Amino acid sequence: MGTWRLQQQADSFTLSEGGSEQVLSFDREGRLLTWFVRGVTYKRALNSRLLARRREGEVRLRWEVPEDEVLLVFGRMLGEVRHAAQAIKSPLPGKVLDWTPEKLLAERERFATAYAPVSILPPDQYFAVVVQATRGCSWNKCTFCTFYRDRAFTVQPPAAFAAHLNAVKTLLGEAASLRKSIFVADGNALMLANHKLLPLLDMAKATFPGRDLHGFLDVNTGSRKSVPDWQELREAGVRRVYLGLETGHDPLLAWLNKPGSADQAAELITDLKAAGLNVGPIFMTGVGGQKYAEKHVQDTLTLLQRLPLSAGDIVYLSPFVEHGPYAELARQDGVLPISPEDVGQQEDLFRGHLKATHPGVKAARYDIQEFLY
């Protein structure tokens, strides 16, 4: 058994054995965040789902731990914490031990009282306080997306939203301090008219003060707002708007049943930047397969060059994962996937182009298979 060490931060703490043999991190409530052991990293969601990942050579493997194994993993984790508690004179390991495997698993029920499913977030918002001002997606017909197919698009009335905020605050407890921003969900919440949206934003800020606001927006509905509308949201605390542009090739957008166009995307982002907002445009690599590959790359590079991006913006590059209606549509239209190597090449092209045309703007990978909240 190696030597155990405790590191305490303002909003979390870490237990490590033997330097890096294993490392466990916890929120201020004592709930597991991550556990690295024997080359595997486990990450726990707020609802106690467990994702695991490890490397085999150059290949990154990831999987969700089956439900019947989750209790076993939690039990093994607590066994390690018991060893640490014997070696470290601190009450913090004891806080962890209060969370029995069954109590951790019961967080699923508490999560379900606070949230509808949190289907997806931008990677830099995985540790936001998510507040669901809306449920679902206002379009919800893109062939490549199934994130919101289980619910209709609805707007939370103020009373229901207040109850939701209180439930989220109770669920997070002291661990709210770990979450430095507010993400206004679900899929397209920022499309709401400002007279409906602003009171909800004020409620969220009052419940979770001192945090900037962020959210998703689609090109089609976002184009209905003016620069003064976006300035009003900027004054209310909105800082970055994330847009699923997917591609700069309009025929591919149409094939994907995605509203909007490259021209609309450029105009909307120009308006958002004029209002003083940062943006997070999202492009998919590999989407459209072999049939659309050449034009997807060519027109996306053209669109990237047109966008008035600056420091503080993030361009996300998301490797395409085939699922939902897309698979059947691709089979019907003979759209064959490109190789993983070609997907990587598209990402390299977009990154290189962005570096040349917009130095200082960050590019990052957006792997939806690693999402966890």
Number of C-alpha atoms within 10 A of each C-alpha: 7 12 13 19 15 20 10 13 11 9 15 19 19 20 23 21 19 12 12 11 14 19 18 21 21 23 23 23 18 20 23 25 19 20 22 19 15 10 11 15 19 23 23 21 18 20 20 25 20 23 21 18 17 16 12 8 6 6 8 9 11 16 13 15 16 11 12 8 11 20 18 12 16 20 15 11 18 20 13 14 20 15 15 22 20 11 13 16 10 12 9 19 23 14 14 21 17 14 17 15 19 12 13 20 19 13 18 15 11 16 20 12 13 19 18 14 18 18 16 17 23 20 16 11 18 16 17 22 26 25 22 26 27 23 22 25 21 20 17 20 16 17 19 19 17 15 16 21 13 10 13 14 19 14 19 16 12 14 9 11 19 17 12 21 24 13 18 22 17 15 19 18 13 15 18 21 16 17 17 17 24 25 27 25 25 29 26 26 26 26 20 18 12 16 8 13 18 17 13 21 21 14 15 26 18 12 14 19 13 12 18 18 24 25 27 24 25 25 24 16 16 22 19 11 16 14 17 13 15 22 19 15 21 19 12 16 20 24 18 23 20 23 24 17 26 23 26 24 23 19 14 20 20 13 14 21 16 23 17 18 20 22 13 15 24 20 16 23 25 18 21 26 20 15 19 17 22 23 26 24 24 22 25 24 28 27 26 25 20 16 17 18 20 13 17 27 20 15 16 21 20 15 18 22 16 17 18 17 25 15 12 14 21 21 23 26 22 20 21 21 17 17 12 15 15 22 15 14 15 19 10 9 9 12 18 14 19 17 12 13 10 16 20 14 14 21 24 14 14 22 19 13 16 20 14 11 15 17 12 15 15 18 20 15 17 21 16 16 12 14 15 20 20
